[in-house]
Amino acid sequence: MIREVSSERGGGQVSEREIFERTQGLLHQGAAGIVYGRNVIQHPNPQGITRALMAMVHDGAGVEEALELI
């Protein structure tokens, strides 16, 4: 099976909610994974936001649940 690759190029830092809403939208479109840079690396709690994003990708967590994981 061949998957189409969708790419959202970098930009400035955005809110946690915006990151999670974008992630949810991409996952609903069929994305199998995500890659983020500065919004994770420069986050005050990189471990927490990584945990939240992993929950979205692997466990189907929604935006509100992800926000609670940070």
C-alpha positions in Angstrom: 0.0 0.0 0.0 1.4 3.4 -0.9 0.5 6.3 1.3 0.5 9.9 0.1 2.8 12.2 2.0 1.4 15.4 3.3 3.8 18.1 4.6 3.2 21.2 6.5 6.3 23.3 6.5 7.7 25.1 9.5 6.6 28.4 10.8 6.6 30.2 14.1 5.7 28.8 17.4 2.0 28.3 18.0 -0.2 27.5 21.0 -0.5 24.0 22.3 -4.2 24.0 21.3 -3.2 24.9 17.7 -0.6 22.1 17.5 -3.1 19.6 18.8 -5.9 20.8 16.4 -3.5 20.6 13.5 -2.4 17.1 14.6 -6.0 16.0 15.0 -6.8 17.3 11.5 -3.9 15.5 9.9 -4.7 12.2 11.7 -8.3 12.4 10.6 -7.1 12.8 7.0 -5.2 9.5 7.4 -1.7 10.6 8.4 0.2 7.7 10.0 2.6 10.0 12.0 3.8 13.5 12.6 7.0 15.5 12.9 7.3 18.7 14.8 10.4 20.8 15.5 10.6 24.0 17.5 7.1 23.6 18.9 8.3 20.6 20.8 12.0 21.3 21.3 11.5 24.9 22.6 8.3 24.0 24.6 8.7 24.7 28.4 7.7 21.0 28.9 9.1 19.0 25.9 8.5 15.7 27.6 4.8 16.6 28.4 4.0 17.8 24.9 5.7 14.7 23.4 3.6 12.5 25.6 0.5 14.3 24.5 1.3 14.0 20.8 2.2 10.4 21.2 -1.2 9.8 22.9 -2.9 11.5 19.9 -1.1 9.4 17.3 -1.0 6.0 19.1 -4.0 6.1 21.4 -6.5 8.3 19.5 -6.5 11.0 22.2 -8.4 14.2 21.3 -7.4 17.8 21.7 -8.8 18.2 25.2 -7.3 15.0 26.4 -3.9 15.9 25.0 -4.0 19.3 26.7 -4.5 17.5 30.0 -1.4 15.4 29.5 1.0 18.4 29.4 
